[in-house]
Amino acid sequence: MLALEAHAPLCGTVSIDMFGIQNVYRIGRISMKANASTCRGFALAGLICAAVSLLMGGVLLSALGILLAWYGYANSKKLLKANPQDLQAAIAFKLARNAIVFGAIAAGLNLITAVFLFPSMMSGVSASSAPAF
């Protein structure tokens, strides 16, 4: 049986199996065993990406933050469904939910800023390239 299993601090246990044995979805796919600290880590990464994207003005960074927070949200929701009394999973769930909202707000503000700055950027580009011809 060809299988590879590794443990990473932020990702949890990752199992890769080429033959589709249990805990692996399809051939060559990667499955993660999520726990509450993993979900909390993804939610915190989503919050950090959203805050940095507000400072830098990057829509892609806020989209990455939303994706990370969504992953933490989905896994913490599964953990809460399995054990509703798990306090760590409840905290991770609330943190991930807030990270998704904050990431969406950051993405919206970044898009509004890009829409308002686009005409001035395009006029500056066309004015600077006109003397070259």
BALOBA-1460 file (C-alpha; in Angstrom, 3 decimals):
// residues 133
<rec num="1" residu="m" x="0.000" y="0.000" z="0.000"/>
<rec num="2" residu="l" x="1.466" y="3.333" z="-1.064"/>
<rec num="3" residu="a" x="0.522" y="6.037" z="1.438"/>
<rec num="4" residu="l" x="2.124" y="9.165" z="2.803"/>
<rec num="5" residu="e" x="1.150" y="10.868" z="6.035"/>
<rec num="6" residu="a" x="2.665" y="14.054" z="7.440"/>
<rec num="7" residu="h" x="1.875" y="16.430" z="10.288"/>
<rec num="8" residu="a" x="2.189" y="20.205" z="9.897"/>
<rec num="9" residu="p" x="1.505" y="22.665" z="12.746"/>
<rec num="10" residu="l" x="-0.970" y="24.865" z="10.837"/>
<rec num="11" residu="c" x="-2.498" y="22.212" z="8.609"/>
<rec num="12" residu="g" x="-3.041" y="19.231" z="10.905"/>
<rec num="13" residu="t" x="-2.469" y="15.702" z="9.606"/>
<rec num="14" residu="v" x="-2.338" y="15.332" z="5.841"/>
<rec num="15" residu="s" x="-2.830" y="11.885" z="4.274"/>
<rec num="16" residu="i" x="-2.033" y="11.168" z="0.625"/>
<rec num="17" residu="d" x="-2.969" y="7.779" z="-0.786"/>
<rec num="18" residu="m" x="-2.653" y="6.747" z="-4.420"/>
<rec num="19" residu="f" x="-5.168" y="3.888" z="-4.239"/>
<rec num="20" residu="g" x="-8.190" y="5.546" z="-2.614"/>
<rec num="21" residu="i" x="-8.127" y="3.759" z="0.767"/>
<rec num="22" residu="q" x="-10.311" y="5.161" z="3.599"/>
<rec num="23" residu="n" x="-9.892" y="8.835" z="4.628"/>
<rec num="24" residu="v" x="-8.931" y="9.702" z="1.049"/>
<rec num="25" residu="y" x="-11.597" y="10.989" z="-1.321"/>
<rec num="26" residu="r" x="-10.213" y="10.101" z="-4.772"/>
<rec num="27" residu="i" x="-6.991" y="8.952" z="-6.349"/>
<rec num="28" residu="g" x="-4.242" y="11.432" z="-5.599"/>
<rec num="29" residu="r" x="-6.421" y="13.754" z="-3.518"/>
<rec num="30" residu="i" x="-5.285" y="15.204" z="-0.188"/>
<rec num="31" residu="s" x="-7.510" y="14.873" z="2.879"/>
<rec num="32" residu="m" x="-7.077" y="16.866" z="6.077"/>
<rec num="33" residu="k" x="-8.196" y="15.914" z="9.541"/>
<rec num="34" residu="a" x="-9.271" y="19.251" z="10.938"/>
<rec num="35" residu="n" x="-9.338" y="20.138" z="14.609"/>
<rec num="36" residu="a" x="-10.391" y="23.308" z="16.403"/>
<rec num="37" residu="s" x="-6.916" y="24.848" z="16.457"/>
<rec num="38" residu="t" x="-6.553" y="24.290" z="12.692"/>
<rec num="39" residu="c" x="-9.887" y="25.997" z="12.059"/>
<rec num="40" residu="r" x="-8.910" y="28.862" z="14.341"/>
<rec num="41" residu="g" x="-5.591" y="29.209" z="12.509"/>
<rec num="42" residu="f" x="-7.293" y="29.452" z="9.120"/>
<rec num="43" residu="a" x="-9.762" y="32.011" z="10.482"/>
<rec num="44" residu="l" x="-6.923" y="34.120" z="11.919"/>
<rec num="45" residu="a" x="-5.061" y="33.916" z="8.614"/>
<rec num="46" residu="g" x="-8.223" y="35.131" z="6.880"/>
<rec num="47" residu="l" x="-8.512" y="38.066" z="9.281"/>
<rec num="48" residu="i" x="-4.873" y="39.014" z="8.767"/>
<rec num="49" residu="c" x="-5.219" y="38.834" z="4.981"/>
<rec num="50" residu="a" x="-8.304" y="41.057" z="5.084"/>
<rec num="51" residu="a" x="-6.600" y="43.662" z="7.275"/>
<rec num="52" residu="v" x="-3.444" y="43.727" z="5.163"/>
<rec num="53" residu="s" x="-5.509" y="44.012" z="1.980"/>
<rec num="54" residu="l" x="-7.170" y="47.124" z="3.396"/>
<rec num="55" residu="l" x="-3.752" y="48.673" z="3.982"/>
<rec num="56" residu="m" x="-2.319" y="47.654" z="0.604"/>
<rec num="57" residu="g" x="-5.487" y="47.899" z="-1.453"/>
<rec num="58" residu="g" x="-5.439" y="44.384" z="-2.855"/>
<rec num="59" residu="v" x="-8.636" y="42.637" z="-3.887"/>
<rec num="60" residu="l" x="-6.835" y="39.339" z="-4.475"/>
<rec num="61" residu="l" x="-5.445" y="39.344" z="-0.942"/>
<rec num="62" residu="s" x="-8.903" y="39.914" z="0.519"/>
<rec num="63" residu="a" x="-10.240" y="37.112" z="-1.697"/>
<rec num="64" residu="l" x="-7.517" y="34.841" z="-0.321"/>
<rec num="65" residu="g" x="-8.579" y="35.870" z="3.190"/>
<rec num="66" residu="i" x="-12.182" y="34.985" z="2.419"/>
<rec num="67" residu="l" x="-11.146" y="31.566" z="1.109"/>
<rec num="68" residu="l" x="-9.031" y="30.814" z="4.172"/>
<rec num="69" residu="a" x="-11.812" y="31.951" z="6.488"/>
<rec num="70" residu="w" x="-14.362" y="29.897" z="4.542"/>
<rec num="71" residu="y" x="-12.235" y="26.788" z="4.964"/>
<rec num="72" residu="g" x="-12.028" y="27.393" z="8.710"/>
<rec num="73" residu="y" x="-15.765" y="28.079" z="8.831"/>
<rec num="74" residu="a" x="-16.713" y="24.867" z="7.020"/>
<rec num="75" residu="n" x="-14.462" y="22.666" z="9.140"/>
<rec num="76" residu="s" x="-15.478" y="24.268" z="12.429"/>
<rec num="77" residu="k" x="-19.120" y="23.822" z="11.435"/>
<rec num="78" residu="k" x="-18.456" y="20.101" z="10.899"/>
<rec num="79" residu="l" x="-16.725" y="19.899" z="14.280"/>
<rec num="80" residu="l" x="-19.664" y="21.626" z="15.974"/>
<rec num="81" residu="k" x="-22.113" y="19.301" z="14.280"/>
<rec num="82" residu="a" x="-20.185" y="16.294" z="15.579"/>
<rec num="83" residu="n" x="-19.819" y="17.684" z="19.124"/>
<rec num="84" residu="p" x="-22.053" y="20.701" z="19.948"/>
<rec num="85" residu="q" x="-20.494" y="21.159" z="23.415"/>
<rec num="86" residu="d" x="-16.954" y="21.702" z="22.073"/>
<rec num="87" residu="l" x="-16.025" y="25.203" z="23.243"/>
<rec num="88" residu="q" x="-12.891" y="25.483" z="21.080"/>
<rec num="89" residu="a" x="-14.885" y="24.623" z="17.955"/>
<rec num="90" residu="a" x="-17.528" y="27.209" z="18.880"/>
<rec num="91" residu="i" x="-14.861" y="29.890" z="19.259"/>
<rec num="92" residu="a" x="-13.290" y="28.893" z="15.927"/>
<rec num="93" residu="f" x="-16.732" y="28.981" z="14.283"/>
<rec num="94" residu="k" x="-17.460" y="32.523" z="15.498"/>
<rec num="95" residu="l" x="-13.976" y="33.715" z="14.580"/>
<rec num="96" residu="a" x="-14.262" y="32.252" z="11.075"/>
<rec num="97" residu="r" x="-17.699" y="33.797" z="10.600"/>
<rec num="98" residu="n" x="-16.344" y="37.210" z="11.608"/>
<rec num="99" residu="a" x="-13.337" y="36.726" z="9.317"/>
<rec num="100" residu="i" x="-15.625" y="36.036" z="6.344"/>
<rec num="101" residu="v" x="-17.630" y="39.190" z="7.060"/>
<rec num="102" residu="f" x="-14.497" y="41.303" z="7.532"/>
<rec num="103" residu="g" x="-12.957" y="39.873" z="4.352"/>
<rec num="104" residu="a" x="-16.109" y="40.639" z="2.368"/>
<rec num="105" residu="i" x="-16.127" y="44.216" z="3.677"/>
<rec num="106" residu="a" x="-12.436" y="44.594" z="2.786"/>
<rec num="107" residu="a" x="-13.036" y="43.201" z="-0.716"/>
<rec num="108" residu="g" x="-15.970" y="45.566" z="-1.232"/>
<rec num="109" residu="l" x="-13.997" y="48.603" z="-0.110"/>
<rec num="110" residu="n" x="-11.057" y="47.590" z="-2.286"/>
<rec num="111" residu="l" x="-13.342" y="47.185" z="-5.309"/>
<rec num="112" residu="i" x="-14.975" y="50.581" z="-4.697"/>
<rec num="113" residu="t" x="-11.544" y="52.171" z="-4.442"/>
<rec num="114" residu="a" x="-10.441" y="50.499" z="-7.680"/>
<rec num="115" residu="v" x="-13.578" y="51.685" z="-9.506"/>
<rec num="116" residu="f" x="-13.032" y="55.283" z="-8.413"/>
<rec num="117" residu="l" x="-9.302" y="55.256" z="-9.165"/>
<rec num="118" residu="f" x="-9.542" y="53.502" z="-12.529"/>
<rec num="119" residu="p" x="-10.460" y="56.609" z="-14.630"/>
<rec num="120" residu="s" x="-7.627" y="58.669" z="-13.147"/>
<rec num="121" residu="m" x="-5.143" y="55.839" z="-13.680"/>
<rec num="122" residu="m" x="-6.229" y="55.426" z="-17.295"/>
<rec num="123" residu="s" x="-6.022" y="59.149" z="-18.017"/>
<rec num="124" residu="g" x="-2.526" y="59.221" z="-16.534"/>
<rec num="125" residu="v" x="-1.466" y="56.262" z="-18.677"/>
<rec num="126" residu="s" x="-2.823" y="57.747" z="-21.904"/>
<rec num="127" residu="a" x="-1.335" y="61.190" z="-21.184"/>
<rec num="128" residu="s" x="2.088" y="59.797" z="-20.476"/>
<rec num="129" residu="s" x="2.151" y="57.524" z="-23.528"/>
<rec num="130" residu="a" x="0.954" y="60.184" z="-26.008"/>
<rec num="131" residu="p" x="4.322" y="62.013" z="-26.393"/>
<rec num="132" residu="a" x="6.037" y="58.714" z="-27.199"/>
<rec num="133" residu="f" x="4.282" y="58.597" z="-30.566"/>
